[in-house]
């Protein structure tokens, strides 16, 4: 069974600094997708970044980038130039296609609460 | 933002009463999901749908049922609410291998 582990329940970072959130996962699949979602105090779940497992190049979205290590099954999120608005809960998620049912299965980690300090 | 709404947004109910939560989408996405979010557990899948009248169980489906009679609507029913079902419920939609997009959530309190 697939699992997603976020080992850092809480983190803090000074404004304008860089922070890295860790995520590891366990799967025997070779083709899958990984995501980071942000949940600010409003509780809305917002997609931050997406990575396809077959792509070696790490995904980047403005100040957000990932370090995808497929062999190590690691998918960390780096936030550069942290802003107060980055304060949120961050969830790592794994997705794969289930060929027998034709559906897509998503598994979420338990989240990392990030606080950006002024 | 993806067109996903949930109703009600907040609900307080008593143990033993039935409760129905509604998820409505305007994106015509095939897949719809219901999750619950509890501290320390992240998001856990309750049920999902892969088409009209096509649904299946997730990891925490006991005590919940779903229905999808139209592409745009996915209903979650708690047949007889219990205090352990106090949670925040999220609906999500997706299409093929695209990411899931989430509704705003429903906060349910069962007294």
Interface residues (C-beta under 8 A of the other chain):
Chain A: X33 X35 X37 X43 X44 X45 X47 X50 X91 X93 X95 X97 X101 X102 X103 X104 X106 X108 X109 X110 X111
Chain B: X31 X33 X40 X41 X42 X43 X44 X45 X48 X50 X56 X88 X90 X92 X94 X96 X97 X99 X100 X101 X102 X104 X105
